């Protein structure tokens, strides 16, 4: 099955879930849109008040339901509107990456990054880089088989 997916990687269009902090990540995405910057439209955005409030179970559920990658974009370290939420998120993601590896999912499918409200270009670059990384990894090997 891995061979089939490697043959089709050029045509593979990954499903990516993005958890974006309201204050910085979401605002950067909004700016990227206002500036008409190009980035893959496969990103499905979920706005959260703070990256530190993202429950790891939501990330695992996204993978279980078929997401090929999960991207978290929050405030730069030291600039969190909730003091230390982004540091909490960074620690949780590091632990979650170890868990992903244990269940047979590449830890590279989960990424946390930072972009301030004025960094629309940076946001677009983050999404483009992550999209290509996920495209190279191929489809999520652990998603549930579901009738659609």
Helices and strands as residue ranges (DSSP letters): H 2-7, E 16-21, H 25-34, E 43-48, G 51-53, H 56-64, E 69-74, H 85-102, G 107-109, E 110-114, H 120-137
